[in-house]
Amino acid sequence: MADGFVYTLDNTWEKAHRRLTLLEEIWDPGTLSRLTALGVGPGWRCLELGAGAGSVARWLCDRVGPSGSVTAVDLEPRFLEADPRPNLDIRRCDIVADGVPGEGYDLIHARFLLIHLPGPERIVADLVSRLRPGGMILLEETDFGTVETADSALYVEMWAGVCAAAAKSGGDWNWGRHLPAALAAAGASGVTAVMDGFMFPGGDGTIAEMAGMTWEQLTPLMVAVGLSPERIAAATVELADPKRWFPAPLEVAAWGRRPA
């Protein structure tokens, strides 16, 4: 791992699978819709970075069929290893330290990965170079600017603490807004981008639960940047109040292709 870089959401955490499956439940519909629109089909050679619990990697395996292949990369791929596929190549890999494996891909996809990594623009340029001519890339990242509009000062304070902890570890959880420009600067053609956002009630069984789990996992890092355990506990209680509504962070999705 690169000097000074620490991944803020370690998938070895005891509750990691639950947090990752909630993430899939919330954001898979948009991801899979975009991948379908990009035309992913039989015979494609795909790279899935930061594969997490594996839902997108397995969907790609089904989509490309036996004549295609999916390389799935993660620092901790145990959830992928628990349910393998014949056309799935699982790599335990740190792309910051070890580089991105392979080249000549028809599709490269990553979701909520680059925000954790130092130098994301450099990584985007590397990814575009690893596509075959005409190959497609779809990247999806977060931007926490919208959470500042929340009525709850505690909610705003918690995510500010999370973003500060991420920055201290070398990431930028507000980097999503820079994604389209990074793809274009990397030489991708036909770059298109969308922003997806929504609000949710306290006590919601998906996004509110996932937010609370994120705060729980990152509590030591949040305390290290100045938040008190008491404030974190109070915010978690507030997050369970069904009478309150909270803005979710934005998802920025951008896609393009390597020029033929």
N, C-alpha and C positions, 0 to 999 in steps of 0.2 A: 504494500500500500504506500502511496506517496507520502513523503514526510509531512507531518502536521495534518493529514486528512483523516477524519474519523466519520464513518457513515452514521448519521444521526438516528436512523431507525433500523436497528439490528434485527435481522430475521431469525436470530437464535433466541430472541425473547420468548418466554413461555406462552404469551398470548398473541404472538405474531400471526399465526394462521387465521385466527378470528379477525384481526385487524385487516389482513390482506383480503379475506373473502368479503368483508364489508366493502372494501375499496372496489372489488370486482363487481359487486352487486350495484353499486352506485354508478360506476363509470364504464363498465363493459358495454352497455347498450350503445353508447355513442361511439366507442372505439370500434366495435364490430360493424356498425353501420358504415363508418368511414372506410374500413378495410374492404367491405363488400363493394362499396362504390369505386374503390381503386381497382377492382377487378381481380383480386387474388383468386387464383384458380389452380387446377391440376397442373402438376409439374413445376410449380414455382419453388424457388430456393429462397428461404426466408431466414432472417436473423431477428430474434426477439431478445432485447436487452433489458435486464432488470426484471426477469420473468416472474418473480414473486411466487404466488400460489399456483400459477400456471394456467389459468383459464384461457388467456389469449393464445399462448403457445399451443395448447391442445386444440383450440378452435382452428388455428392455422394448419395443424397437422391434418385435421379432418378435411379442410378446404383444399389443400394441395395434393392430398391423396398419396398413394404408394409411389407414384412417379416423382413426387416432390420431396422436399426435406425442410426441416425447421431446426436451426441451431438456437438453443435457448441458454442464455448466460445469466448467472446470478452469483453473488458472493456466497450465498447459502441456498443451494438448490434442493434441499431435502424434500420440499413439497412437490417438486417436479419428479424427483426420484421415486416418490411413493406411488406415482401413477404414470409410468412411461408409455411411449408409443414407438412402434417400429421405425417410423420416419422422424423421430425426435432425437437430436444429438444434444445432450445436456452437458454444459461446461461450467465447472466451478471456477470462476474467473473474476479478477478485479481489473476492469478495463483501464483504470487510472494507472496502475502499476504494470500490468501485463499487456495492455493494448487490446484492440478489438480483434477477435479471431475471424479469419477468413476474408474473402472478397468475392466479387462477381455476383452479388445477391440480386435477386429480382425485387425483394422487399426488405427494408429495414424498419423496425418499429421499436419505440421505447415510450414508456409512460411513467411520468413522475420519477424520473431517474436523474436527468441532467441538473435539476435543482439541488441535488446533493453533492455535485462534483465540482471541483475547482476547474476553471478554464473551460466552461461548456462550449464556447464558440469554437475552440480548437477541436473538441470532440465531434461537434456537428460537421466540421470540414472533413474530418477523418471518415465519418460515416458516409458522407456523400461520395467520397472517393472509393468506397468499398462496394458501391453499387455497380452492376453491369451498366453499360450505356443504355439508357432508356429505363433503368430500374427506378422503383418508387421508394420514397421515404416518408414515413408518417411519425411525427414526434408530438407528444402531448405533455404539457407541463403546467404547473400551477402558478397563480399570481394571487397574492393575498391582499392586494390593494382594496378589494371590496369589503373585507371584514372590518375596515375602519369605519364603515357606515352603520355598524350595529348600534342599537340602542343601549346595549349592555357595555359599560366601561370595563367590566371584568373580562368579558369575551374578547374585546379589543386588546386588553393588556396581556391576556394569555397568548394570543397569536403573535403579538409583538415580541414576547419573550421567546417563543418558538423560533421566530425568524432570526432573532439575535443569537440564539444558540446555534442555529444552522450556519449563520455567518461566521461564528467563532470556529466552527468545524470545517469551514472552507466552502460551504454551499450558499445558495441564494434562492430562498423559497418564493421570491418575487420575480424570478428570472423569466417566467413565461411570456411576459410582454415583449421580450427581446427575441423570441424564437423565430418569427417570420424573417426578420432582418438577418439573423444568423444563417438561416437556410439559404437566403438569397446571396449573402456574401460568400457562402461556401460553393456557389456555382450552380445550385439547384435551379431548374427552370420551372415555369408555371407555378410558382409558389402561391398557395392559397392558405388562408388562416381563418379560424372562427374562434369565438369566445363563448363558453357555456357557463352560465351561472344560475343559481336558484337560491331560495330561502327555505329554511326547514324549521319545524317546531321543536322546542325542547322535549326531550324524552323520545324523540324519533329513534326507531330501532336500527337505523342505518347510519346516517351521517352524524347524528348527535352521539351515538355510541362510539363511532370511529374517532370523532374529535376527542371525546373523553379518554379513550384508550391512548391516543397520541400524547395527550398531556400526561397521562399516567406514566407512559414509557419514558418520556423526556423530562420528567420532574427533576432528576438530578442536574441535567443541563440547564433547565429553566431557573433553578435555584442558583446555579453558578453565575447566571447573568443578572441576578438581583431580585427575582420573584420569591416571595415567601411561600412556604408550604401551606400556610393558612389561606392565602389569596387563591392558590391553586385549588384547594379544597372547596372554597366558597364558589369559585367559578364552575367547578364540576357539579355542585348542587344546583346552581342556576341553570346549567345546561340540561338538567333533567326536568325543568319546569315546563309543562306542556302549554302554559299560557304565554310563553315567550317565543319569539321568532328570531332566527339568526341568519345572516347572509353566509352562504358557503363561499369558500375561496373559488375564484374563477379557474376554469380549465381552459388553457389556450392550446388549440390543436393546429398544427401547420404541416402541410405536405407539399411535395414537389417531386421532380424526377432528375436523374442525372442526364444531361444532354446526350443524345445519341451520337 
